[in-house]
Structures are given as structure tokens and as C-alpha cells.
Amino acid sequence: MQKQPDQNVMTYSCRTNALFIVLTLMFSAAHGADVKASADEEGLDQVVAKLLAIRPGLPIESIYPAAVEGLYGVDFPDGTMMYITADGEHMIVGDMYAIGDDLSNVTEQRRVAQRVTLMDQVDLADMVIFPAKGERRAVVNIFTDVDCGYCRKLHNEIDQYAELGIEVRYLAYPREGLESDTASTMRSVWCSSDPTTAMTRAKNSQRIVQRDCPTDPVDEQFALGQRLGVSGTPSIITDSGEMFPGYIPAPQLAQRLGLSL
């Protein structure tokens, strides 16, 4: 079973308005699905063929033998994971747990590994970074929205994170979508000659110069957030791949990161 946060740790987030429904994804008519089998196992082609025969546009990202014999795991582009039997007759949506001395979430372990891989591919130059003061003791990647109340609360305490040795690396996740006014403001932040100052001004409802640039990463980072399962902001991802949804005060975040106060 996943470790639950301490009751005294306050976690808040600004949620997107659209509810994610896995069956909508499964039966959507997405185009150009690129099926990538991750292992050459007997029955794998049969499973893929049966899925695509039923739903030709099903956006399968990868399919692989699961930890349980007779099951295959299926990954979708938005980070959804499910399992299907080798005969293609049944599917299971939800997390798989291994039972040992304790319960271990096998599905979450795969998510963690994927987060590490995907975050490692993000260029530091495409993030808005607020460095630690003195020795850097930890790094957190935060998907943020400049108009989100709890994103603003977190940013108003940015010096507290820095004083604890926590470097904050922001990625763009405009909750209302890429055509929203928020997305436009965030493009201006990333296109600014001084993105850290622009970020602070935007999160304090202060005017910033409207800018466009051909290299702004807002679209790409929004897509990455969706791939990682971000559904609200702020969403904090550690270097080890753990995801903490919502605002967490600096001292509590330091504790979660294993830092001494």
C-alpha cells in the first residue's frame, strides 16, 4: 500500500475542470496510434490485434508482459495504465499490488520510473528555475499555472524553499488549456529576458510585457504534464520520480524529501 502523507501535512491543488474518465480514452477515436511492443512474448501480437480490431484508433503507447503471468500491461499517452489478459478477453483498469511482507504498488513503480526518464529529457534551459540558497540539497520540478491560487501561495514562499536548500524548477501547465489567457501569459513569462522576475510578477497579478517567441516550451510542457498524469496545479515531481499533487509548505516538503531541518 502506498505510504500515506502525515495528517499534519497540508496538500492543496487547483484542479482542472474536466474530469478524466479512463473509458473515454479507451473508446476515443484518436488517430495515428503508434503501437510499440516492448517485449517479444507469445500472445503479445494477438492482444494488440484484438484491441485494435475493436477500437482501431486506440492510442496505445506500449504493451509489455506484466508481473503476473497471463497479463500484459498497456500504457496510454496520457499516463493511463491498464492490464489485459493474454487471450485478449478481459481488461483491468487500476493499480496492481504485489503482496509480500507489505503491499507494494507495482503500477506506481512503473510510473515512477517513467517520470524519471521523461523529466531527464527536459532541457534545464526550458525551465524557470529558482535556485537554492547556499548548498543545494534537493531539486523539485513543479508544474505550475500563474493564475492558480495555491501555485501563487507556493511561490510567495519561494524564499523558504530556497533557504532549506530546495531548488524549484517550474514547468508550464495552464489548466484552462493552450488557448487560454493564462497560457498566453505563461508564454510571455518563458519568452521574457528575465523569466524568474516575470514569473514572480505574473503570480502577483502584476503586468508583464506580452511576448511571443518561436522556442517557448509551453505546449510541450503542457503535453508532458498530461503524459505524467498531472490533473491539477501545483504538481511536484521529485528527482526520484515521486509525484506530490498540490501545495506543500516548505518544512513539510523538506521532510518528505528526507532533509533535516
FENFEN-V641666 format. One line per field, one symbol per residue. ss: DSSP state (H for helix, E for strand, C for the rest). A space follows every 10 residues. Layout:
ss: ???
This chain:
ss: CCCCCCCCCC CECEECCCCC CHHHHHCCCC CCCCCCECCC CCCHHHHHHH HHHHCCCCCE EEEEECCCCC EEEEEECCCC EEEEECCCCC EEECCCEEEC CCEEEHHHHH HHHHHHHHHH CCCHHHCEEE CCCCCCCEEE EEEECCCCHH HHHHHHCHHH HHHCCEEEEE EECCCCCCCC HHHHHHHHHH HCCCHHHHHH HHHCCCCCCC CCCCCCCHHH HHHHHHHCCC CEECEEEECC CCEEECECCH HHHHHHCCCC C
